[in-house]
C-alpha cells in the first residue's frame, strides 16, 4: 500500500477507521479534507487541537495555502489553554498555534478564538467561550488528538465528565506530555487548564481524530472496541454518528491484531 493511501479497516458505522503507513500520510489526508471543506462550504468553523500529533497537519495546511488554498473565511476555536499563563507565553497554546499555523495561513485574527488562561473569573470565561461557539453557528469539523490516557481536549479520565467548557486539574501524565513547551520540565507545566467539554465536542457536525505512534495503540483499540467509560473520555466518540479516526500503522497496531 503506498504511504499516502489509507486502508479502511472499519467502514459504515461511526467511528470509521482508516490506517496509513506513515504519520505524514495521516496529516496529508486530514489536510486535504479540511481544504475540501473550505472550498465547498464557506464560511466554515473548525475546532482545532494542539500537541505533537497535529504539527504535521498544520505544516500541510500551510503548504496548501502556499499553493492557493484560501482560509480567509475560516473561523477556528481551539480546544483548550493552560490556566494562569498569558497568551504571549511561549508555552501557551495560543503561541503554539501562531508558530505552527496562524503565521502561515490567512485566517483572520478576529476569527481565531481561544480560551483566556489569565481570565480573572475562569468560570465566566468558560461561559463566554461557549457563547462564542454558539454565536458562530457551532463547529463544522472538530479535529482531535488523543492523549495516552484517552483524554481529548483536556477532558481527563474521571468518574464524571463535564459537558461544557470548564476548569480542569491536569493528570501527571498530561503534564509530562506537555513538558517540551516548558523547557522539558513537567513541573513547570501549569497544573490546571481550561477546556471545552465532551458535549461541546460531541455537538460538532463531524469529528476527525488523528493518532500516530505506538504509544497511542492501546487507547485507540479501547476507543474503537471497548466500552463507553468516563475513564477513557475518547470512548464517548462512539456516541457521534460522523467520526473518522485516522491512524498511522503504529497507532493501529492493536486494532489490526483484533479479531
Order of alpha helices (4+ residues) and beta strands (2+ residues): beta-beta-alpha-beta-alpha-beta-beta-alpha-beta-alpha-beta-beta-alpha-beta-alpha-beta-alpha-beta-alpha
